[in-house]
Amino acid sequence: MDQASLPRLFVGKAVTTDAGGDVVLLPKYGNRHGLVAGATGTGKTVTLMTLAEGFSRIGVPVFLADVKGDVAGLAVPGTPSEKLAARIAQLGMADYRNEAAPVVFWDLWGKAGHPVRTTVSEMGPTLLARILELNDTQAGVLDIVFKLADDRGLLLLDLEDLRALLGLIADERKDISTSYGLVSAPSIGAIQRALLRLEQEGAELFFGEPALELADLMRTTPDGRGVVNILAADQLILKPKLYSSFLLWLLSELFETLPEVGDLDKPKLVFVFDEAHLLFDDAPAALRQRIEQVVRLIRSKGVGVYFCSQFPDDVPDEILGQLGNRFQHALRAYTPRDQKAVKTAAETFVANPALDVAKAIGQLGVGEALVSTLQDKGVPMPVEKTLIAPPRCRMGAITEAERMQVRAGSPVGMKYDTRIDRDSAAELLAQKAEAKAVQAQAPAAKTADAEPAEGSNGFGQAVKDALFGTRRRQGMIETMAKQTARTVGSQVGRQILRGVLGGLFGGKR
């Protein structure tokens, strides 16, 4: 399908002036990233659902997190109502019909969707250190753990493997400190305690196999629609470090795995990062730099990243400048923080002479937004006050029965629902420890001078033992020799003895 035949994503209708027309997002610029911002309850989720449906209809897979549980409504057709009909008529949506999007549910704990897993090795030490909330010294020890695993050919698949490696480092701490750098016992203990906390939160289910394959997030249906992948995050969001690190890991995997494709007619995948401020809160400078790099370069791999947060300044300026498609819902300037956010939002839009942006942001109603998208040649359109189009799905949560029905029809259920546990670092180290224990318990080999076995005999052997002795008792000859030596006390004897020793050791006479 060429660009000319691709339908444009209908976002809503401009109402800045009476002559306002349709506000659309061009598929060609869907990979130029975007931002959906606004206070709680102003309609951000509905905007995300409208965008997800639009991308899905033109064959673009979508991945987004369901923080509150209402995004799951994409899997169920909407219900007609008078209010909805009036909105459709106001927007002039002649082709509108209630329908469900093709949805696959995912869940780190495997309860509300298919389990999402990755291995400890794929996560890497940097993100894992952030999840464990380690300081720089402890993060350095974690780097050593990964390096040691590589050098010794040990697979780090789950948290049990990581704990086994930490135990190995504790046992060989002195030798490892010499080869890899100083490893202190307190640092090892701190990492082990952090792992314990992580396990108590249920994160051990996230690490393991089968690991998620990115191709399964980029599926399309037989009729050409893109699959909408929804991550159940209502519980995950309570663990912000784990939530943000997981999404960042997924984004990094896309960046490192996908080939360069340049500018396509439409994105290969749209990635929605809800509650984006969690990604940048307390993030070290190196991690922020990594995020900036990924966001800037992943466009050429055909992936569009859309951040969603309450305030536009939740996203750092160096990343905010990369977001070409903007959707700003209402902000109430009650506090100095809110006033600053309003100012930031107003300054980042292309000015429209007919619109006072700073004033309009505080006067937007539910379902209204200030929108600016990239148009022909990638030029951003002047900001327009826009009535956002309603999604075709249910705008609300779904029942457990409906969720299970969608999950039962999933094309990837058989692949991920059963966990695989193969031999890795923990098993190999346990086998080595067992082998050492068996070896330590084995009887010592007999030497050449060992005593004869019980039952061997002979008069000659008895006489020999009496004269020369055994290992346990001395013989007659040895006894007589010692007695003679003790009685030697003459001056001549002492001189001879000194002469011998002096000759051997260079002493003076």
Secondary structure in CASP SS format (residue, H / E / C, confidence):
PFRMAT SS
TARGET T0000
AUTHOR 0000-0000-0000
METHOD secondary structure of the structure
MODEL  1
M C 1.00
D C 1.00
Q H 1.00
A H 1.00
S H 1.00
L C 1.00
P C 1.00
R C 1.00
L E 1.00
F E 1.00
V E 1.00
G E 1.00
K E 1.00
A E 1.00
V C 1.00
T C 1.00
T C 1.00
D C 1.00
A C 1.00
G C 1.00
G C 1.00
D E 1.00
V E 1.00
V E 1.00
L E 1.00
L C 1.00
P H 1.00
K H 1.00
Y H 1.00
G H 1.00
N H 1.00
R H 1.00
H C 1.00
G E 1.00
L E 1.00
V E 1.00
A E 1.00
G C 1.00
A C 1.00
T C 1.00
G C 1.00
T C 1.00
G C 1.00
K H 1.00
T H 1.00
V H 1.00
T H 1.00
L H 1.00
M H 1.00
T H 1.00
L H 1.00
A H 1.00
E H 1.00
G H 1.00
F H 1.00
S H 1.00
R H 1.00
I C 1.00
G C 1.00
V C 1.00
P C 1.00
V E 1.00
F E 1.00
L E 1.00
A E 1.00
D E 1.00
V C 1.00
K C 1.00
G C 1.00
D C 1.00
V H 1.00
A H 1.00
G H 1.00
L H 1.00
A H 1.00
V C 1.00
P E 1.00
G C 1.00
T C 1.00
P C 1.00
S C 1.00
E H 1.00
K H 1.00
L H 1.00
A H 1.00
A H 1.00
R H 1.00
I H 1.00
A H 1.00
Q H 1.00
L H 1.00
G C 1.00
M C 1.00
A C 1.00
D C 1.00
Y C 1.00
R C 1.00
N C 1.00
E C 1.00
A C 1.00
A C 1.00
P C 1.00
V E 1.00
V E 1.00
F E 1.00
W E 1.00
D E 1.00
L C 1.00
W C 1.00
G C 1.00
K C 1.00
A C 1.00
G C 1.00
H E 1.00
P E 1.00
V C 1.00
R C 1.00
T E 1.00
T C 1.00
V H 1.00
S H 1.00
E H 1.00
M H 1.00
G H 1.00
P H 1.00
T H 1.00
L H 1.00
L H 1.00
A H 1.00
R H 1.00
I H 1.00
L H 1.00
E C 1.00
L C 1.00
N C 1.00
D H 1.00
T H 1.00
Q H 1.00
A H 1.00
G H 1.00
V H 1.00
L H 1.00
D H 1.00
I H 1.00
V H 1.00
F H 1.00
K H 1.00
L H 1.00
A H 1.00
D H 1.00
D H 1.00
R C 1.00
G C 1.00
L C 1.00
L C 1.00
L C 1.00
L C 1.00
D C 1.00
L H 1.00
E H 1.00
D H 1.00
L H 1.00
R H 1.00
A H 1.00
L H 1.00
L H 1.00
G H 1.00
L H 1.00
I H 1.00
A H 1.00
D H 1.00
E C 1.00
R H 1.00
K H 1.00
D H 1.00
I H 1.00
S H 1.00
T H 1.00
S H 1.00
Y H 1.00
G C 1.00
L C 1.00
V C 1.00
S C 1.00
A H 1.00
P H 1.00
S H 1.00
I H 1.00
G H 1.00
A H 1.00
I H 1.00
Q H 1.00
R H 1.00
A H 1.00
L H 1.00
L H 1.00
R H 1.00
L H 1.00
E H 1.00
Q H 1.00
E C 1.00
G C 1.00
A H 1.00
E H 1.00
L H 1.00
F C 1.00
F E 1.00
G C 1.00
E E 1.00
P C 1.00
A C 1.00
L C 1.00
E C 1.00
L H 1.00
A H 1.00
D H 1.00
L H 1.00
M C 1.00
R C 1.00
T E 1.00
T C 1.00
P C 1.00
D C 1.00
G C 1.00
R C 1.00
G E 1.00
V C 1.00
V E 1.00
N E 1.00
I E 1.00
L E 1.00
A E 1.00
A C 1.00
D C 1.00
Q C 1.00
L H 1.00
I H 1.00
L H 1.00
K C 1.00
P H 1.00
K H 1.00
L H 1.00
Y H 1.00
S H 1.00
S H 1.00
F H 1.00
L H 1.00
L H 1.00
W H 1.00
L H 1.00
L H 1.00
S H 1.00
E H 1.00
L H 1.00
F H 1.00
E H 1.00
T H 1.00
L C 1.00
P C 1.00
E C 1.00
V C 1.00
G C 1.00
D C 1.00
L C 1.00
D C 1.00
K C 1.00
P C 1.00
K C 1.00
L E 1.00
V E 1.00
F E 1.00
V E 1.00
F E 1.00
D E 1.00
E C 1.00
A C 1.00
H H 1.00
L H 1.00
L H 1.00
F H 1.00
D C 1.00
D C 1.00
A C 1.00
P C 1.00
A H 1.00
A H 1.00
L H 1.00
R H 1.00
Q H 1.00
R H 1.00
I H 1.00
E H 1.00
Q H 1.00
V H 1.00
V H 1.00
R H 1.00
L H 1.00
I H 1.00
R H 1.00
S H 1.00
K H 1.00
G C 1.00
V E 1.00
G E 1.00
V E 1.00
Y E 1.00
F E 1.00
C E 1.00
S E 1.00
Q C 1.00
F C 1.00
P H 1.00
D H 1.00
D H 1.00
V C 1.00
P C 1.00
D H 1.00
E H 1.00
I H 1.00
L H 1.00
G C 1.00
Q C 1.00
L C 1.00
G C 1.00
N E 1.00
R E 1.00
F E 1.00
Q E 1.00
H C 1.00
A C 1.00
L C 1.00
R C 1.00
A C 1.00
Y C 1.00
T C 1.00
P H 1.00
R H 1.00
D H 1.00
Q H 1.00
K H 1.00
A H 1.00
V H 1.00
K H 1.00
T H 1.00
A H 1.00
A H 1.00
E H 1.00
T C 1.00
F C 1.00
V C 1.00
A C 1.00
N C 1.00
P C 1.00
A C 1.00
L C 1.00
D C 1.00
V H 1.00
A H 1.00
K H 1.00
A H 1.00
I H 1.00
G C 1.00
Q C 1.00
L C 1.00
G C 1.00
V C 1.00
G C 1.00
E E 1.00
A E 1.00
L E 1.00
V E 1.00
S E 1.00
T C 1.00
L E 1.00
Q C 1.00
D H 1.00
K H 1.00
G H 1.00
V C 1.00
P E 1.00
M C 1.00
P C 1.00
V C 1.00
E E 1.00
K E 1.00
T E 1.00
L E 1.00
I E 1.00
A C 1.00
P C 1.00
P C 1.00
R C 1.00
C E 1.00
R C 1.00
M C 1.00
G C 1.00
A C 1.00
I C 1.00
T C 1.00
E H 1.00
A H 1.00
E H 1.00
R H 1.00
M H 1.00
Q H 1.00
V H 1.00
R H 1.00
A H 1.00
G C 1.00
S C 1.00
P C 1.00
V C 1.00
G H 1.00
M H 1.00
K H 1.00
Y H 1.00
D C 1.00
T C 1.00
R C 1.00
I E 1.00
D C 1.00
R C 1.00
D C 1.00
S C 1.00
A H 1.00
A H 1.00
E H 1.00
L H 1.00
L H 1.00
A H 1.00
Q H 1.00
K H 1.00
A H 1.00
E H 1.00
A H 1.00
K H 1.00
A H 1.00
V H 1.00
Q H 1.00
A H 1.00
Q H 1.00
A C 1.00
P C 1.00
A C 1.00
A C 1.00
K C 1.00
T C 1.00
A C 1.00
D C 1.00
A C 1.00
E C 1.00
P C 1.00
A C 1.00
E C 1.00
G C 1.00
S C 1.00
N C 1.00
G C 1.00
F H 1.00
G H 1.00
Q H 1.00
A H 1.00
V H 1.00
K H 1.00
D H 1.00
A H 1.00
L H 1.00
F H 1.00
G E 1.00
T C 1.00
R C 1.00
R C 1.00
R C 1.00
Q E 1.00
G C 1.00
M H 1.00
I H 1.00
E H 1.00
T H 1.00
M H 1.00
A H 1.00
K H 1.00
Q H 1.00
T H 1.00
A H 1.00
R H 1.00
T H 1.00
V C 1.00
G C 1.00
S C 1.00
Q H 1.00
V H 1.00
G H 1.00
R H 1.00
Q H 1.00
I H 1.00
L H 1.00
R H 1.00
G H 1.00
V H 1.00
L H 1.00
G H 1.00
G H 1.00
L H 1.00
F H 1.00
G C 1.00
G C 1.00
K C 1.00
R C 1.00
END
